[in-house]
Amino acid sequence: MTQQWWRISVDCRPEDTDAVAAALVAATGQGVEEPADGRLLTVETSEENAKRVVGALVASFPALEGIVTPLDPVDWSVKWRDGIITRRFGRLVVTPSWLPVVPADNEVLVSLDPESAFGSGEHGSTRAAMTLLERHLKPGDRVLDFGSGSGILAIAAAQLGAVTAIGIEVDDESHPIAEANAEKNGVTDRVTFLVGDAAELGVLAGPAEVLCSNILRTVNTLLLPAIQKALVPGGVAIFAGMEDMEEELFRPVLQRAGFTVIDDVHDAGWWGVAARFG
C-alpha cells in the first residue's frame, strides 16, 4: 500500500499565518507545520489536489506564494510500525498490539494500532498530552478530544475512568482506525468518534470537564471560543501540538481568553499545557 504524497510549501504574510493554516487544515485534512514565521508546510495525496489548494490560497491571500513538490512514496502498511514501543505515562500504559503487556495492579492499558492515523505515543506532542491527561482527568469526567486521530487520547481517557469520551477528527480516513482501536480496548460503550469540524461539533458534544486539543498552535488559537463553550465552568483544557518555542506565543493568548495555566510538559522539543477555564 505505497502512498505518493505531495508537499505543499506556503509563504505568506505573518499576520495571515493563522488564517492560512486553518485554510490548509480545512482543505487537506492534514496537520500543518510552521518551521518559520510566515512559512507553512503540509501534504496532499495528489499533485492535482495540492495545486488546487495552492491556487485557492493565492487567490484569497495577498502576497502569498506556494509551491508543490513530490515526496518519496511510503508504504504505510509497514512504515507506521517503525519505532513504536510500549510507553508509560504515570499509571497509563500505551503499547502497540504486537507488543502485549500485562499491566501492574495500579496501571491501565491502551493497546493501539495507529496505522496511518496520527497518535501512537511516539510523537512528543502526543506524549505531552498523555502525561497531562493522566495527571488531570478524574474518574467520572466527561472528555472531548479535538483532532482525535487514532483515538489514543479518547481511549486513554476512558481507561482512566472517564464516563464518556468523544473524539472529533476532520480526516475521515482516521475514523475507522479510531473505531477499531476503541473496540480493541473494549471501550465502545463510552467512546464515540465523530468526523467534522471541531469548532461546530465540539459545542454540541459538550459540556465536558476535560478537553484535549492536540493539533497546532494556530488551530488551537482559532478553536478557543469553541473550547470555552464546550467546557463546564472550571473545566480543564489540555493543549498540545506546539513546539517549545511556541510557549511564549500561546501563554498570553490563553490568559486573554480567560484560561489559567495549571501545568505544562516539555517533551523532545514539544510543549503541552493544561489550563483551567473560568
N, C-alpha and C positions, 0 to 999 in steps of 0.2 A: 504494500500500500504506500508506494512512494508518492510524495506530495511536492509539487513545484510551488514555491512561494515567490512573491514579488515584493521587494522593499519599496515603500513609499517614504521619501525624504522631503520634508517641507520646511522652508524658511519663511517666517512671517514676522510682522512687527511684534515686539514683545507685548504690547498692550492687547494684541489679538490672540495670544497663546492659548488662554483658557477656552475661548470660543472655538478656535481651530481644533484643539484637542478633542473637545466634545463632539465636533462635527466628524472627526476621524473615527472616534469610537462608534458613533451612530451609523456611519456609512459602512464600516468594515466589520464591526463586532469584535475587533481585536484590541488588545492593550496598546497604549501609546507611550513611547519613551521620549524623554526630554533631555538629551545629552548636553544641551547648551541653551541659553536664553534665545527664544525665538526659533529654535530648531526642534522639529518633532519627527519621530520615526514610527512607522507601523508596517503592517504587511497585508497583502491581499492574496487570494488564491488564483488569480488570473491576471495577465497583463492588461486585458481589456478593462476589467473592473478597476484595477489600480489607476489606469489612465483616466477613467471616468471620474473617479474620486478626486484626482488632482485637478481635472478640468473644472469640476464644480467648485472647488475651493478657490481656484484662480479667479473665477467669475464672481465670487462672493466677498473676497477679502483683498483690499488694496495692497499692492507691492508684494503679494505672496508669490513664491516660486516653489515648484515641486518637480521632482524627478522620480522616475520609476526604474528600478534595476532588478535583474533576476538574482535569486538566491540559490544556493546549491540544493538540489532535491533531497528530501529527507524521508526515510521510511519510518513513519511514526508507529507502525505496528511493532517495531523493535526499539526505536530510538527513545521513546518515552520512559523506558525502564532504566536508562543509564543512570547510575549513581544513586538510585533511590535505596535508602536504608531505613531501619527502624529508628525512630526518634522519640524522646520523652520530653514532655512539657509539664513539669510538676507530676501530678498523678495521671496525666493523659499520655497514652502510648499510641503512636501513629506508625503503622507498619504496612508495607506492600503485602498483598495477599500471598505472594510466593515466598514470604519470609514469616512463617507462622510464629506467634509469640504467645506465651502463657503469662498473662498479667499477674502481678502480685495482688494480694487481697485488697489493697487500697487503691489499685490502679483501674482505669477504664481504657478500653481498647477501641481504636478505629482502624479497620482493615480496608485498604484503599487500592483501587486500580484507576489512576487518574487518566490513563491513555493520553489523548491529545488535549484534554481539558486542563486549564490552569489549576494548580493546587495539589501538590504532592507532599508538602512539608519540607521540600528540598530548597525552596527559594527563601531568602532572608525575610522577605516581606510576609510570606505565609507563616514562617516560624514566629515572627514577632506577633502577628495576630493571634496565633495559637497560644502563645505564652500569656498574653493579656486576657484572652478568653478564659483560660484555665484559672487565672487569678481572680477574675471579677464576676463570673457567672455564678449565680446561686441556684440551688435546686428549686424548681417551680417557676423559674423565669421564662418569659416568652422572648424568643430571639428572632431577629431579622438579619439576613445576610445579603448585602448588596454586592453583586459581582460574584456569585456563588461558585462558578466554575465546576470543578469536580465534585462539589458538595462537601468538601472536607470540613469547613467551619460549622456548617449547619448540622452535620452528622456528629461532629465532636461536641457541639452544644447539647444535642440530645443525649449523648452518652454521659455527659457531665451532669445531667439532671434537668435540662430544660423541658418544660411541659409541651412546648411546641417550638419548632424552628422552621422558618420559611426562607428559602433561598430564591433570589431573583437574579436572572442572568440574561443579558441581551443576546448572547450567542446560542442559537437554538441547537447547535451541534453538541453542546455540553450537556443538554437536558437529559438524554438517555444515559449518559455516563454517570451523572449525578444520581439519577433514579436507581441505576443498577448498584451503585455504591451504598445507597440507603438500604436497599433490600439485602445486600450482603451483610450489613451491620444490624439488621433486624430492627430498624427504626422507622419504617414506613408509616407506622401509626402516629408518629409525632413529627415527621419531617416532610415538608412539601416543597416542590420546586416549581417556579413559575418562569416563563420566558417573556421578557418585555423590558420596558423602561422602568428602572427602579424609582425614578422620581415620581412616576404615576402610580405604580403598583404598590410601592412601599407604604404610602399613606393609607391605602385601602387594606393592606395586610396587617397594619399595626392595630393597637399600640403594642409596644414591646418594652421590656425592661432593659434589654441589651440589643444593640445593633452593631453589626460588623460591616465595614466598608473597606475591603482590601482591593483598591482599584488604582487610582493615581491621584496625586495632589490636586491637579486641575479639575478632575471629575469629582473628587471628594468635596472640593470647594463649591462646585455647582450643585451638588446634592444636599448641601447643608440645610436649605429650607425644608426639603422633604424629610430629612433626618429629624429635624426639630419636631415636625408634625407626627412622625411615626413613633417617637419615644414617649413614654409616660413621664410625668414630671419627676425629675431626679434620676431619669434613666441614664445609662452609660453607653456611649458610642465608642467603638474601637476602630480607629483608622489606621490603615497600612497601605503599602504600595508606594511609599515615599522614600527617597534616598536620604542619607544622613544630612546632606547639605540643605534639604528642603525643610528641615525642622524650623529654622528661623523664619521661613516664609509662612508656614502653616500655623504656628502657635498664635500669632496675632490675629489671624483670620478666625480661629476658634474662639478667642477671647471676645472679639467683636460680635460673634454670633451667639454669645451667651453661654459658652461652654467653659468649664473649669477643668484643667488638666489634673488628673489624679495619679497617672502612672505612665511610664513610657519604656520602650525597649529598643536597643540598637543591636542589629544582628547582620554581620557581614556587609556593612555599608548601607543597610536598610533600616528605616525608623518606623516604629509603630507607636501609637499613643492612645491612651484611654482617657476620655473626658466626660464629665457629668454635665447634663443639661438642666438648667433651672435650679 
